[in-house]
Amino acid sequence: MGLALPAAFLAREGVEARCLDLAVEDLDEAAIAQARFVGISVPMHTALRLACGVARRVRAINGSCTLCFFGLYAPLNRELLIANGASLVLGGEYDEELARAARSALAEIELPSVAPPPILRKLRFPVARRDGLPPLDRYAKLLTGGEERVAGYTEASRGCLRWCLHCPVPAVYSGRFFVVPVDTVLEDVAAQVAMGARHITFGDADFLNGPGHSLAVVRRMRERFPGVSFDFTAKVEHLLRHRAVLPEMARSGCAFVVTALESLSDEVLGQLEKGHTRADALELFDITRDLGLTLRPSFIPFTPWSTLDDYLDLVDLIAARDLVCAVDAVQLTIRLLLPPGSLLLPRVKGAPWLGELDPAALAYRWRHPDPRMDLLHRHVESIARRAAAAGEDPAATFDHIRSAARSVVGLGPAPSTSLRSTHFQPRLSEPWFC
């Protein structure tokens, strides 16, 4: 999506772009050598770290092109990106500005080397252009009930109304969100269905920022493509506030819902200003279970405020609630990320655990006040990495992680986890994490 939608904006400006998705393709050095303008999409932190290496290759091949970083993580790291050779850094609703910059570069109009603040204005969205991109079957697929489905991706809105302090979205969007017209979303879905998609991920930061808009999209999709399933992401707070829409979502083909639960500790949730409590999370587990709606929570188990007791509580609840296969092992390894533009930084400035900015990591280093938590993090990260490489059974991986946590506090191994209904819960073939 970080290529297909900008490509449509470029085409509307009369600029034909060559798209390369480096997640599944190699860099075309010949194309780079001929380009006057090279844009690199950085919607996630991992993409940004990889992109810095790509930028160095681009500059080595073509030192005179205009090099633009665009996407959610670009404005958070504008100074570092300029230092990495960027001519332009764009974030927020950047697409029109990106197209104008490319057209100027093609006309050999020199652009100032600037990094403007995130652009926050309503755009006239075209339908994403997916011609020239790799086929959908080269990406993650939906796994459900022994069946594998080609999956597509679209967005019905951008930005977010909420201000969770650790999240990059409010740091860029300042509590605003912008809807994509229903017809535009549906035409993008139709294009992907024609490419073989039988499942659609709605990648909105929060699909329930505008529940009426989201329901309209789901209803239209259900009418037009009744056999196509979908998933979406929403905050615990919104899933509870708009619980009345969940039964219809379930009936309309929702395979699962991702929610950034982050922690079961009210202390951690308060520090992050998540807008929900432990009790809210437990209530949501009950609601979705009763609806038969699969909930796939994401976590940040390692923060400066998390404790060993918090971690043990988390893994014990996952086992007790039969969530082992709803929580990818990588979710139990996630460590709080503090990029330069994080809204958390002003709150934690001067904290004894906060280190210096690491330009290579594009984030501030920090050490946990309890060294045992950093030890546990290294251990569980190693377990999850080995398990992913070996394709290990998720119950076995979970047991290894749970035992590692117990061993740090001097407890013996927990009883082996028995998988019940969770083994058949729908999921994507590649674990997702922020």
C-alpha positions as CSV (number, residue, x, y, z in Angstrom):
1,M,0.0,0.0,0.0
2,G,3.0,2.3,0.7
3,L,3.7,2.0,-3.1
4,A,0.4,1.4,-4.7
5,L,-1.4,4.5,-3.4
6,P,1.5,7.0,-4.0
7,A,1.8,5.5,-7.5
8,A,-1.8,6.5,-8.1
9,F,-1.2,10.0,-6.9
10,L,1.9,10.2,-9.2
11,A,0.0,9.0,-12.2
12,R,-2.7,11.6,-11.6
13,E,0.2,14.2,-11.8
14,G,1.3,12.6,-15.1
15,V,4.3,10.8,-13.5
16,E,4.7,7.1,-14.3
17,A,6.6,5.4,-11.5
18,R,8.5,2.2,-11.4
19,C,7.6,0.4,-8.2
20,L,9.9,-2.0,-6.4
21,D,8.7,-3.8,-3.3
22,L,12.0,-4.7,-1.6
23,A,10.2,-6.9,0.9
24,V,9.9,-9.5,-2.0
25,E,12.0,-8.0,-4.8
26,D,15.6,-7.1,-5.4
27,L,16.8,-3.5,-6.0
28,D,16.9,-2.8,-9.7
29,E,20.2,-0.9,-10.0
30,A,19.7,-0.1,-13.7
31,A,16.4,1.6,-12.9
32,I,18.0,3.5,-10.0
33,A,20.8,4.7,-12.2
34,Q,18.3,6.3,-14.7
35,A,16.0,7.9,-12.1
36,R,15.8,11.6,-11.4
37,F,13.6,11.0,-8.3
38,V,13.7,8.0,-5.9
39,G,11.1,7.7,-3.2
40,I,11.5,5.3,-0.3
41,S,8.4,4.3,1.6
42,V,8.9,3.9,5.4
43,P,5.6,3.0,7.1
44,M,7.3,1.0,9.9
45,H,10.4,1.2,12.0
46,T,11.9,-2.0,10.5
47,A,11.3,-0.6,7.0
48,L,13.1,2.6,8.0
49,R,16.2,0.8,9.3
50,L,16.3,-1.3,6.0
51,A,15.7,1.9,4.0
52,C,18.8,3.6,5.3
53,G,20.9,0.9,3.8
54,V,18.9,1.2,0.5
55,A,19.5,5.0,0.5
56,R,23.2,4.4,0.7
57,R,23.1,2.1,-2.3
58,V,20.9,4.6,-4.2
59,R,23.4,7.4,-3.5
60,A,26.3,5.2,-4.6
61,I,24.6,4.4,-7.8
62,N,23.0,7.8,-8.5
63,G,24.4,10.7,-6.6
64,S,22.3,13.3,-8.4
65,C,18.8,12.0,-8.0
66,T,16.3,13.6,-5.6
67,L,16.0,11.1,-2.7
68,C,12.8,11.3,-0.7
69,F,11.7,9.3,2.4
70,F,8.0,9.2,2.9
71,G,5.6,7.5,5.3
72,L,4.7,7.3,9.0
73,Y,8.2,6.9,10.3
74,A,9.9,9.5,8.1
75,P,9.0,12.7,10.0
76,L,9.9,11.1,13.3
77,N,13.5,10.7,12.1
78,R,13.9,13.7,9.8
79,E,17.3,14.9,11.0
80,L,18.8,11.4,10.8
81,L,17.3,10.9,7.3
82,I,18.7,14.2,6.1
83,A,22.1,13.0,7.4
84,N,21.6,9.8,5.5
85,G,21.3,11.6,2.2
86,A,17.6,12.5,2.0
87,S,16.7,15.4,-0.2
88,L,13.1,15.5,1.2
89,V,11.3,13.9,4.1
90,L,7.5,13.7,4.0
91,G,4.9,12.4,6.5
92,G,1.2,12.5,7.3
93,E,-1.0,13.0,4.2
94,Y,2.1,13.4,2.1
95,D,0.9,11.9,-1.2
96,E,0.1,15.0,-3.2
97,E,3.3,16.7,-2.1
98,L,5.2,13.6,-3.1
99,A,3.7,13.7,-6.5
100,R,4.5,17.4,-6.9
101,A,8.1,16.9,-5.8
102,A,8.6,14.1,-8.3
103,R,7.1,16.2,-11.1
104,S,9.5,19.0,-10.2
105,A,12.5,16.7,-10.2
106,L,11.5,15.4,-13.7
107,A,11.3,19.0,-14.8
108,E,14.7,19.6,-13.3
109,I,13.4,22.2,-10.9
110,E,15.7,22.1,-7.9
111,L,14.0,21.3,-4.6
112,P,15.2,22.8,-1.3
113,S,16.6,20.2,1.1
114,V,13.9,20.4,3.6
115,A,11.9,18.3,6.0
116,P,8.6,20.0,6.5
117,P,6.3,19.2,9.4
118,P,3.8,16.4,8.8
119,I,1.1,17.4,6.2
120,L,-2.4,17.2,7.7
121,R,-5.0,18.1,5.1
122,K,-7.8,16.1,3.5
123,L,-6.8,14.6,0.1
124,R,-8.8,13.6,-2.9
125,F,-7.9,9.9,-3.0
126,P,-7.5,8.0,-6.2
127,V,-7.8,4.2,-6.3
128,A,-4.4,2.6,-5.5
129,R,-2.5,1.4,-8.6
130,R,-1.3,-2.2,-8.2
131,D,-0.2,-2.9,-11.7
132,G,3.6,-3.5,-11.8
133,L,3.7,-4.7,-8.2
134,P,4.4,-8.4,-7.3
135,P,1.4,-10.8,-7.3
136,L,-0.5,-11.0,-3.9
137,D,0.5,-14.7,-3.5
138,R,4.0,-13.6,-2.7
139,Y,2.9,-12.0,0.5
140,A,1.4,-13.2,3.8
141,K,-1.7,-15.4,3.5
142,L,-4.6,-16.1,5.7
143,L,-4.5,-19.5,7.5
144,T,-7.9,-20.7,8.7
145,G,-9.3,-24.1,9.4
146,G,-6.6,-25.9,7.4
147,E,-7.2,-23.6,4.4
148,E,-4.8,-21.0,3.0
149,R,-6.2,-17.9,1.4
150,V,-4.4,-15.2,-0.7
151,A,-4.7,-12.0,1.3
152,G,-4.9,-8.3,0.2
153,Y,-4.5,-5.1,2.1
154,T,-6.2,-1.7,2.0
155,E,-7.0,1.3,4.3
156,A,-10.3,2.9,4.9
157,S,-8.8,5.7,6.9
158,R,-5.5,7.2,7.9
159,G,-4.3,8.7,11.2
160,C,-6.0,8.3,14.6
161,L,-8.1,10.2,17.1
162,R,-6.2,8.9,20.1
163,W,-2.9,10.0,21.7
164,C,-1.2,6.8,23.0
165,L,2.2,8.1,23.9
166,H,4.3,5.3,22.6
167,C,2.6,5.1,19.2
168,P,4.0,6.9,16.1
169,V,0.6,7.8,14.7
170,P,-0.4,10.6,17.2
171,A,3.2,11.9,17.0
172,V,2.6,12.5,13.3
173,Y,-1.2,13.0,13.1
174,S,-1.8,15.0,16.3
175,G,-5.1,13.3,17.0
176,R,-6.6,13.7,13.5
177,F,-7.8,11.0,11.1
178,F,-8.9,11.1,7.5
179,V,-11.4,8.7,5.8
180,V,-10.9,7.3,2.4
181,P,-14.2,7.4,0.4
182,V,-16.2,4.1,0.5
183,D,-16.2,3.8,-3.3
184,T,-12.5,4.2,-3.5
185,V,-11.9,1.6,-0.8
186,L,-14.2,-0.8,-2.6
187,E,-12.5,-0.4,-5.9
188,D,-9.2,-1.2,-4.3
189,V,-10.7,-4.3,-2.8
190,A,-12.2,-5.2,-6.2
191,A,-8.8,-4.9,-7.9
192,Q,-7.2,-7.2,-5.3
193,V,-10.1,-9.7,-5.5
194,A,-9.4,-9.8,-9.3
195,M,-5.8,-10.5,-8.4
196,G,-6.9,-13.6,-6.4
197,A,-7.5,-12.1,-2.9
198,R,-10.0,-14.0,-0.7
199,H,-9.2,-12.1,2.4
200,I,-8.6,-8.3,3.1
201,T,-6.6,-6.8,5.9
202,F,-7.9,-3.3,6.8
203,G,-4.6,-1.7,7.9
204,D,-6.1,1.4,9.5
205,A,-4.4,2.5,12.7
206,D,-7.9,2.1,14.2
207,F,-10.7,0.8,12.1
208,L,-13.3,2.1,14.7
209,N,-12.1,5.7,14.7
210,G,-15.2,6.2,12.5
211,P,-17.4,3.2,13.1
212,G,-20.2,4.4,10.8
213,H,-17.7,4.7,7.9
214,S,-16.2,1.3,8.7
215,L,-19.6,-0.4,8.8
216,A,-20.5,1.1,5.4
217,V,-17.3,-0.3,3.9
218,V,-17.9,-3.8,5.4
219,R,-21.5,-3.9,4.3
220,R,-20.6,-2.9,0.8
221,M,-17.8,-5.4,0.7
222,R,-20.1,-8.1,2.0
223,E,-22.7,-7.4,-0.7
224,R,-20.2,-7.3,-3.5
225,F,-17.8,-10.1,-2.4
226,P,-19.7,-12.3,0.0
227,G,-17.0,-15.0,0.1
228,V,-14.1,-12.6,1.1
229,S,-13.1,-12.4,4.7
230,F,-11.4,-9.6,6.5
231,D,-9.5,-8.5,9.6
232,F,-9.0,-5.1,11.2
233,T,-7.2,-3.4,14.0
234,A,-8.9,-1.4,16.8
235,K,-8.1,-0.1,20.3
236,V,-9.5,-1.9,23.4
237,E,-11.3,1.4,24.2
238,H,-13.0,1.5,20.9
239,L,-13.9,-2.2,20.8
240,L,-15.7,-1.7,24.1
241,R,-17.3,1.6,23.3
242,H,-18.6,0.3,19.9
243,R,-19.3,-3.2,21.0
244,A,-22.7,-3.0,19.3
245,V,-21.0,-3.2,15.9
246,L,-19.0,-6.4,16.7
247,P,-21.8,-8.9,16.1
248,E,-22.3,-7.5,12.6
249,M,-18.5,-7.6,12.0
250,A,-18.5,-11.3,13.0
251,R,-21.5,-12.1,10.7
252,S,-19.9,-10.2,7.8
253,G,-16.8,-12.4,7.6
254,C,-14.4,-10.9,10.1
255,A,-11.7,-13.6,10.6
256,F,-10.0,-11.8,13.5
257,V,-9.4,-8.5,15.2
258,V,-6.0,-7.1,16.2
259,T,-5.9,-4.9,19.3
260,A,-2.9,-3.2,20.9
261,L,-3.5,-4.5,24.4
262,E,0.2,-3.8,25.2
263,S,0.2,-4.8,28.9
264,L,-2.0,-6.2,31.7
265,S,-0.4,-3.8,34.1
266,D,-2.4,-0.7,35.0
267,E,0.8,1.1,35.8
268,V,2.2,0.5,32.4
269,L,-1.1,1.3,30.6
270,G,-1.2,4.5,32.5
271,Q,2.4,5.5,31.6
272,L,1.5,4.9,27.9
273,E,-1.9,6.6,28.2
274,K,-3.5,3.7,26.4
275,G,-7.0,4.6,27.4
276,H,-7.9,1.2,28.8
277,T,-7.3,-0.8,32.0
278,R,-6.6,-4.4,32.8
279,A,-10.3,-4.9,33.7
280,D,-11.2,-3.5,30.2
281,A,-9.0,-6.1,28.6
282,L,-10.5,-9.0,30.5
283,E,-14.0,-7.7,29.6
284,L,-13.0,-7.6,25.9
285,F,-11.7,-11.2,26.0
286,D,-15.1,-12.3,27.3
287,I,-17.1,-10.3,24.8
288,T,-15.2,-11.6,21.8
289,R,-15.2,-15.1,23.1
290,D,-19.0,-15.0,23.4
291,L,-19.3,-13.7,19.8
292,G,-16.9,-16.4,18.4
293,L,-14.7,-13.5,17.2
294,T,-11.0,-14.2,17.3
295,L,-9.0,-11.6,19.2
296,R,-5.3,-11.3,18.4
297,P,-3.8,-9.0,21.0
298,S,-0.4,-7.4,20.5
299,F,1.9,-6.6,23.5
300,I,4.9,-4.5,24.6
301,P,5.9,-6.7,27.6
302,F,9.2,-4.9,28.1
303,T,9.0,-1.3,29.2
304,P,10.9,0.6,31.9
305,W,7.8,0.2,34.1
306,S,7.1,-3.5,33.5
307,T,8.0,-6.0,36.2
308,L,8.8,-9.7,36.3
309,D,5.5,-10.2,38.1
310,D,3.8,-8.4,35.1
311,Y,5.5,-10.8,32.7
312,L,4.5,-13.9,34.7
313,D,0.9,-12.6,34.9
314,L,0.8,-12.1,31.2
315,V,2.0,-15.6,30.2
316,D,-0.2,-17.2,32.9
317,L,-3.3,-15.4,31.5
318,I,-2.4,-16.4,27.9
319,A,-2.3,-20.0,29.1
320,A,-5.5,-19.7,31.2
321,R,-7.5,-18.0,28.5
322,D,-6.5,-20.4,25.7
323,L,-4.7,-17.6,23.8
324,V,-1.5,-19.4,23.0
325,C,-2.1,-19.6,19.2
326,A,-3.7,-16.1,19.2
327,V,-0.4,-14.6,20.4
328,D,2.6,-14.9,18.1
329,A,5.7,-15.7,20.0
330,V,7.3,-12.4,18.8
331,Q,4.7,-10.5,20.8
332,L,6.2,-11.8,24.0
333,T,9.6,-10.2,23.0
334,I,8.6,-6.7,22.0
335,R,10.6,-3.9,23.7
336,L,9.4,-0.3,24.0
337,L,10.7,1.7,21.0
338,L,11.7,5.3,21.6
339,P,12.3,6.9,18.2
340,P,13.4,10.6,18.1
341,G,9.9,11.9,17.6
342,S,8.2,9.8,20.3
343,L,5.7,11.6,22.4
344,L,7.1,9.7,25.4
345,L,10.5,11.4,25.3
346,P,9.5,14.7,27.0
347,R,7.9,12.6,29.8
348,V,11.0,10.5,30.4
349,K,13.7,13.0,29.9
350,G,16.3,12.7,32.6
351,A,15.2,9.3,33.7
352,P,18.2,7.3,34.9
353,W,17.3,4.4,32.7
354,L,17.3,6.5,29.4
355,G,20.4,6.3,27.3
356,E,21.6,8.2,24.2
357,L,20.2,8.2,20.7
358,D,21.6,5.4,18.7
359,P,21.6,6.6,15.1
360,A,22.1,3.1,13.7
361,A,19.0,1.8,15.6
362,L,17.1,5.1,14.9
363,A,15.9,5.0,18.5
364,Y,17.0,5.9,22.0
365,R,18.6,3.1,24.0
366,W,17.3,2.3,27.5
367,R,18.1,-0.1,30.3
368,H,15.5,-1.6,32.6
369,P,15.9,-0.6,36.2
370,D,15.7,-4.3,37.1
371,P,18.6,-6.0,35.2
372,R,16.7,-9.3,35.3
373,M,14.2,-7.9,32.8
374,D,16.9,-7.2,30.3
375,L,18.2,-10.7,30.8
376,L,14.8,-12.1,30.3
377,H,14.3,-10.1,27.1
378,R,17.5,-11.4,25.6
379,H,16.5,-15.0,26.5
380,V,12.9,-14.9,25.2
381,E,14.0,-13.1,22.0
382,S,16.5,-15.9,21.3
383,I,13.8,-18.5,22.0
384,A,11.4,-16.8,19.6
385,R,14.0,-16.4,16.9
386,R,15.0,-20.1,17.0
387,A,11.4,-21.2,17.1
388,A,10.5,-19.1,14.0
389,A,13.5,-20.5,12.1
390,A,12.6,-24.1,13.0
391,G,8.8,-23.7,12.5
392,E,8.3,-25.0,16.0
393,D,4.9,-25.8,17.4
394,P,3.5,-22.6,19.1
395,A,2.6,-24.4,22.3
396,A,6.2,-25.7,22.6
397,T,7.6,-22.2,22.0
398,F,5.2,-20.7,24.5
399,D,6.2,-23.3,27.1
400,H,9.9,-22.4,26.6
401,I,9.2,-18.7,27.0
402,R,7.0,-19.2,30.1
403,S,9.6,-21.5,31.7
404,A,12.3,-18.9,31.0
405,A,10.3,-16.2,32.8
406,R,9.7,-18.6,35.7
407,S,13.4,-19.5,36.0
408,V,14.4,-15.9,36.3
409,V,12.4,-15.6,39.6
410,G,13.5,-19.1,40.8
411,L,10.4,-21.0,39.9
412,G,10.3,-24.4,38.2
413,P,8.8,-25.1,34.7
414,A,5.1,-24.6,34.3
415,P,2.9,-27.5,33.2
416,S,2.9,-28.1,29.5
417,T,0.4,-26.1,27.6
418,S,-2.4,-28.1,26.0
419,L,-3.8,-26.5,22.9
420,R,-7.6,-26.5,22.6
421,S,-9.6,-24.4,20.1
422,T,-6.7,-22.0,19.6
423,H,-4.9,-24.3,17.2
424,F,-7.5,-23.5,14.6
425,Q,-7.8,-19.8,15.1
426,P,-7.4,-17.8,11.9
427,R,-4.1,-15.9,11.5
428,L,-1.8,-14.5,8.8
429,S,1.1,-16.7,7.8
430,E,3.6,-14.0,8.8
431,P,3.5,-12.7,12.4
432,W,2.7,-9.0,12.5
433,F,4.2,-6.6,15.0
434,C,4.7,-2.9,15.2
